[in-house]
Amino acid sequence: MKLITVVVHGVTGKMGREVVSAICREPGIKLVGAVDVDVSRDYLVLPDGSGKVPLSSALEGMLTALKPDVMIDFSVAKAALPAIQIALKKKVYVVSGTTGLTNTDLAKIDKLAKANGVGAIVASNFALSAVVMMHLAGIAARYFDYAEIIELHHNTKADAPSGTAISTAKAMAQAKGKPFNKLPVEKGRTLKSRGEQVRGIPIHSVRLPGLLAHQEVLLGAMGQTLSIRHDTVGRDCYMPGVMLSVKAIVGLKGLTVGLGPILGLEG
Ligand SMILES: NC(=O)c1ccc[n+]([C@@H]2O[C@H](COP(=O)([O-])OP(=O)(O)OC[C@H]3O[C@@H](n4cnc5c(N)ncnc54)[C@H](O)[C@@H]3O)[C@@H](O)[C@H]2O)c1
């Protein structure tokens, strides 16, 4: 089987470094180059001791010289779209996990990918456990009128509720076909202590050192509850999803949003 060659964009970052290690472990995928705005030399030593690859801040030159099959991008929102556009114009497939791309950005990526006959996957969460948890929550939502979400993250996470929790609540209401039941409010009180309401689902956010990323969806009905929980304990949790996406994208055309379609979890 032909090796899939990859350039990593945002390679100096936390996710970029994790991706380099994952590629070194992955049969069938080979790192051929690395790009970051923040580089102090022109090569990257591979963590498994297998050698080094070119490192540069000039993405376009790197893609022209190396002609990789795929670019993996974990950078920042303002850098991701231009980088993805450069890659697609060079007929390089794209796997991007950078968060903050807008719907307008996604529409541009889809159009450009189709025009160049290549594919791009943009996923805000590559952790398989999170993706499957959201899918199961969507199935369960049809059978319950009451649900709550507790999402727990490390104390340096700035946003709350998490994007995954908000997406989960929206997907559950969509699967159900209507918002969940409104909470009763005691006269003269507010719902402040009952979490942020998204489509009738209260989301409770916990931020503590010692946590990474965790979420529990609780559903209740007469005399019973159902809990669906996922826990991630290391940044490597994203890597099986990223490696799967690299192998799946070669051969797809246009934009795929999220890991669901790759895992056969649509609908
Ligand atoms: N999809 C997922 O499952 C998932 C999981 C974790 C993080 N993320 C996202 O991945 C992205 C990266 O996260 P991180 O923790 O590695 O952040 P980080 O800050 O550690 O790394 C970002 C890297 O991008 C580089 N960069 C910035 N501007 C650039 C430019 N113009 N050109 C090239 N490189 C540039 C930085 O130098 C840095 O090395 C963030 O958007 C984060 O939210 C997604």
PDBQT file of the ligand as one rigid body, heavy atoms in Angstrom, charges set to zero:
ROOT
HETATM    1  N1  LIG A 301     -10.333  19.351  16.902  1.00  0.00    +0.000 N 
HETATM    2  C1  LIG A 301      -9.869  18.889  18.062  1.00  0.00    +0.000 C 
HETATM    3  O1  LIG A 301     -10.159  17.748  18.478  1.00  0.00    +0.000 OA
HETATM    4  C2  LIG A 301      -8.963  19.780  18.863  1.00  0.00    +0.000 A 
HETATM    5  C3  LIG A 301      -8.375  19.330  20.036  1.00  0.00    +0.000 A 
HETATM    6  C4  LIG A 301      -7.494  20.186  20.723  1.00  0.00    +0.000 A 
HETATM    7  C5  LIG A 301      -7.241  21.465  20.221  1.00  0.00    +0.000 A 
HETATM    8  N2  LIG A 301      -7.879  21.859  19.085  1.00  0.00    +0.000 N 
HETATM    9  C6  LIG A 301      -7.606  23.165  18.456  1.00  0.00    +0.000 C 
HETATM   10  O2  LIG A 301      -6.368  23.058  17.757  1.00  0.00    +0.000 OA
HETATM   11  C7  LIG A 301      -5.764  24.356  17.657  1.00  0.00    +0.000 C 
HETATM   12  C8  LIG A 301      -4.334  24.285  18.177  1.00  0.00    +0.000 C 
HETATM   13  O3  LIG A 301      -4.366  23.936  19.547  1.00  0.00    +0.000 OA
HETATM   14  P1  LIG A 301      -3.021  23.851  20.411  1.00  0.00    +0.000 P 
HETATM   15  O4  LIG A 301      -3.424  23.485  21.785  1.00  0.00    +0.000 OA
HETATM   16  O5  LIG A 301      -2.023  23.021  19.687  1.00  0.00    +0.000 OA
HETATM   17  O6  LIG A 301      -2.564  25.382  20.382  1.00  0.00    +0.000 OA
HETATM   18  P2  LIG A 301      -1.084  25.959  20.474  1.00  0.00    +0.000 P 
HETATM   19  O7  LIG A 301      -1.243  27.413  20.785  1.00  0.00    +0.000 OA
HETATM   20  O8  LIG A 301      -0.258  25.112  21.372  1.00  0.00    +0.000 OA
HETATM   21  O9  LIG A 301      -0.514  25.795  18.977  1.00  0.00    +0.000 OA
HETATM   22  C9  LIG A 301      -0.890  26.595  17.897  1.00  0.00    +0.000 C 
HETATM   23  C10 LIG A 301       0.285  26.634  16.927  1.00  0.00    +0.000 C 
HETATM   24  O10 LIG A 301      -0.103  27.367  15.764  1.00  0.00    +0.000 OA
HETATM   25  C11 LIG A 301       1.012  28.167  15.403  1.00  0.00    +0.000 C 
HETATM   26  N3  LIG A 301       0.597  29.307  14.577  1.00  0.00    +0.000 N 
HETATM   27  C12 LIG A 301       0.027  30.475  14.965  1.00  0.00    +0.000 A 
HETATM   28  N4  LIG A 301      -0.144  31.274  13.899  1.00  0.00    +0.000 NA
HETATM   29  C13 LIG A 301       0.340  30.607  12.823  1.00  0.00    +0.000 A 
HETATM   30  C14 LIG A 301       0.469  30.922  11.450  1.00  0.00    +0.000 A 
HETATM   31  N5  LIG A 301       0.073  32.122  10.966  1.00  0.00    +0.000 N 
HETATM   32  N6  LIG A 301       1.007  30.007  10.614  1.00  0.00    +0.000 NA
HETATM   33  C15 LIG A 301       1.438  28.813  11.090  1.00  0.00    +0.000 A 
HETATM   34  N7  LIG A 301       1.360  28.446  12.400  1.00  0.00    +0.000 NA
HETATM   35  C16 LIG A 301       0.814  29.339  13.246  1.00  0.00    +0.000 A 
HETATM   36  C17 LIG A 301       1.610  28.625  16.723  1.00  0.00    +0.000 C 
HETATM   37  O11 LIG A 301       2.955  29.088  16.554  1.00  0.00    +0.000 OA
HETATM   38  C18 LIG A 301       1.520  27.354  17.521  1.00  0.00    +0.000 C 
HETATM   39  O12 LIG A 301       2.672  26.538  17.350  1.00  0.00    +0.000 OA
HETATM   40  C19 LIG A 301      -6.677  25.297  18.456  1.00  0.00    +0.000 C 
HETATM   41  O13 LIG A 301      -7.569  25.926  17.550  1.00  0.00    +0.000 OA
HETATM   42  C20 LIG A 301      -7.443  24.357  19.372  1.00  0.00    +0.000 C 
HETATM   43  O14 LIG A 301      -8.684  24.871  19.784  1.00  0.00    +0.000 OA
HETATM   44  C21 LIG A 301      -8.724  21.059  18.404  1.00  0.00    +0.000 A 
ENDROOT
TORSDOF 0
